[in-house]
Amino acid sequence: MANNLLKENGLTYRVVCEAETAGRCDWRQKTIYLSYGEDKKYLAAVFQAAHETGHAIRGPSLLTRILPVFWGLYMLWLLLCFAVGFVWDEAAWLVIALPMAALFGIRTVDSWLDELGATRFARTVLERLTPGKTEKLAIRIHFAAYCLTHIVLPVSFSLALLICGRIFWQLGVNWSD
């Protein structure tokens, strides 16, 4: 299915089935990795093929293209949070935390939009190819579940990071007195 969708859209990506990783699209290598075998007809398998093809068709966003810079800044931020948590005061915490929180928020929203765009593409393609009402309902339910997991999980992770930052700050205040 992925090969047909790629051909329809004039893209020349290599498709790797039964990959060791979850489904993903590697724009640099022009490769789509699918965790299911080529002959699998499960809804999850065809949805993954259409979803990853949606990523290939949409192409990487600007933030995805500069992702190594983002992760470099993020690692620097974590080190600074560690230092601020044990040495500095609340004002220094805010100077470091607020800009990085904004950058992390922008990256998170960019990631959500990318995932939702590829998922919307998959839903559109699969609904076009699916004749029955029951099958279309299954696609819509799968779409809703996928969207929910791609919003709830990143938000939970972000909240966990904020809580850890607050713990570092409290430890720093107690230990620097």
Backbone hydrogen bonds, N-H to C=O, Kabsch-Sander energy under -0.5 kcal/mol:
donor,donor_aa,acceptor,acceptor_aa,energy
5,L,1,M,-2.4
6,L,2,A,-2.6
7,K,3,N,-2.4
8,E,4,N,-2.5
9,N,5,L,-1.4
10,G,7,K,-1.6
11,L,6,L,-2.8
13,Y,11,L,-0.5
14,R,30,K,-2.7
16,V,14,R,-0.5
16,V,32,I,-3.2
17,C,15,V,-0.6
18,E,36,Y,-1.8
19,A,34,L,-2.8
24,R,33,Y,-2.1
26,D,24,R,-0.5
26,D,31,T,-3.3
27,W,25,C,-0.8
30,K,26,D,-0.9
31,T,26,D,-2.1
32,I,14,R,-3.0
33,Y,24,R,-3.1
33,Y,31,T,-0.5
34,L,16,V,-3.2
34,L,32,I,-0.5
40,K,37,G,-1.3
46,V,42,Y,-2.4
47,F,43,L,-2.7
48,Q,44,A,-2.2
49,A,45,A,-2.2
50,A,46,V,-2.4
51,H,47,F,-2.9
52,E,48,Q,-2.8
53,T,49,A,-1.8
54,G,50,A,-2.0
55,H,51,H,-1.6
56,A,52,E,-1.9
57,I,53,T,-2.6
58,R,54,G,-2.4
59,G,55,H,-2.3
65,R,61,S,-2.0
66,I,62,L,-1.3
67,L,64,T,-1.3
69,V,66,I,-0.8
70,F,66,I,-1.7
71,W,67,L,-2.6
72,G,68,P,-2.0
73,L,69,V,-2.5
74,Y,70,F,-2.5
75,M,71,W,-2.5
76,L,72,G,-2.1
77,W,73,L,-2.5
78,L,74,Y,-2.4
79,L,75,M,-2.1
80,L,76,L,-2.5
81,C,77,W,-2.8
82,F,78,L,-2.1
83,A,79,L,-2.3
84,V,80,L,-3.4
85,G,81,C,-2.7
86,F,82,F,-1.1
87,V,83,A,-1.6
88,W,83,A,-0.6
93,W,89,D,-1.7
94,L,90,E,-2.2
95,V,91,A,-2.0
96,I,92,A,-1.8
97,A,93,W,-3.3
98,L,94,L,-2.1
100,M,96,I,-1.1
101,A,97,A,-2.7
102,A,98,L,-2.1
103,L,99,P,-2.3
104,F,100,M,-3.1
105,G,101,A,-2.4
106,I,102,A,-2.4
107,R,103,L,-2.5
108,T,104,F,-2.5
109,V,105,G,-2.5
110,D,106,I,-2.5
111,S,107,R,-2.4
112,W,108,T,-2.5
113,L,109,V,-2.7
114,D,110,D,-2.1
115,E,111,S,-2.7
116,L,112,W,-3.2
117,G,113,L,-2.3
118,A,114,D,-2.2
119,T,115,E,-2.4
120,R,116,L,-2.6
121,F,117,G,-2.1
122,A,118,A,-2.2
123,R,119,T,-2.6
124,T,120,R,-2.5
125,V,121,F,-2.6
126,L,122,A,-2.7
127,E,123,R,-2.5
128,R,124,T,-1.9
129,L,125,V,-1.7
130,T,126,L,-0.9
136,K,132,G,-1.9
137,L,133,K,-2.2
138,A,134,T,-2.1
139,I,135,E,-2.0
140,R,136,K,-2.2
141,I,137,L,-2.5
142,H,138,A,-2.5
143,F,139,I,-2.6
144,A,140,R,-2.5
145,A,141,I,-2.6
146,Y,142,H,-2.5
147,C,143,F,-2.4
148,L,144,A,-2.3
149,T,145,A,-2.3
150,H,146,Y,-1.7
151,I,148,L,-1.1
152,V,148,L,-3.0
153,L,149,T,-1.1
155,V,151,I,-1.7
156,S,152,V,-2.4
157,F,153,L,-2.3
158,S,154,P,-2.5
159,L,155,V,-2.4
160,A,156,S,-2.2
161,L,157,F,-2.1
162,L,158,S,-2.1
163,I,159,L,-2.4
164,C,160,A,-2.5
165,G,161,L,-2.4
166,R,162,L,-2.2
167,I,163,I,-2.1
168,F,164,C,-2.5
169,W,165,G,-2.3
170,Q,166,R,-2.5
171,L,167,I,-2.7
172,G,168,F,-2.4
173,V,169,W,-2.3
174,N,170,Q,-2.1
175,W,171,L,-2.4
176,S,172,G,-1.8
177,D,173,V,-0.6
